[in-house]
Amino acid sequence: SQPFFVAEVFTGSPGKYVTLKDTIAGFKAIVGGEYDHLPEQAFYMIGGIEEAAAG
């Protein structure tokens, strides 16, 4: 999931923009098992997939 710009006023977390190309690439990587070693929480409220990998 990603933080949305419209929710920033309520959450205090800035919104993130992820391009469609990056979204599809991240999805393929997840489905392909490249991130199976990461806990589910690593994918919560991030921007691109590289943020999950960075920890």
C-alpha positions as CSV (number, residue, x, y, z in Angstrom):
1,S,0.0,0.0,0.0
2,Q,1.1,3.6,-0.3
3,P,0.4,6.8,1.6
4,F,-2.0,9.0,-0.4
5,F,-1.6,12.8,-0.7
6,V,-5.2,13.4,0.3
7,A,-4.6,11.6,3.7
8,E,-1.5,13.7,4.6
9,V,-3.6,16.2,6.5
10,F,-5.0,13.4,8.7
11,T,-1.9,11.1,9.1
12,G,1.0,13.6,9.0
13,S,2.7,11.3,6.5
14,P,3.5,12.8,3.1
15,G,1.9,11.2,0.1
16,K,4.0,9.1,-2.4
17,Y,3.7,8.9,-6.1
18,V,4.6,5.6,-7.8
19,T,4.4,5.4,-11.6
20,L,2.4,2.7,-13.3
21,K,5.6,1.3,-14.8
22,D,7.2,1.0,-11.3
23,T,4.0,-0.4,-9.8
24,I,3.9,-3.2,-12.4
25,A,7.6,-3.9,-12.0
26,G,7.2,-4.1,-8.2
27,F,4.1,-6.4,-8.5
28,K,6.0,-8.8,-10.8
29,A,8.9,-8.9,-8.4
30,I,6.7,-9.7,-5.5
31,V,4.8,-12.4,-7.4
32,G,8.1,-13.8,-8.7
33,G,9.2,-14.3,-5.1
34,E,12.0,-11.7,-5.1
35,Y,10.8,-10.3,-1.8
36,D,9.6,-13.5,0.0
37,H,12.3,-12.9,2.6
38,L,10.7,-9.6,3.8
39,P,7.9,-9.5,6.4
40,E,4.5,-8.4,5.3
41,Q,4.9,-5.1,7.3
42,A,7.8,-4.1,5.1
43,F,5.3,-3.4,2.3
44,Y,2.9,-1.2,4.4
45,M,2.7,2.5,3.5
46,I,5.7,2.7,1.3
47,G,6.3,4.3,-2.1
48,G,8.2,2.1,-4.6
49,I,9.3,-1.4,-4.0
50,E,12.8,-0.3,-3.3
51,E,11.6,1.2,0.0
52,A,10.5,-2.2,1.2
53,A,13.9,-3.6,0.3
54,A,15.7,-0.8,2.0
55,G,14.0,-1.6,5.2
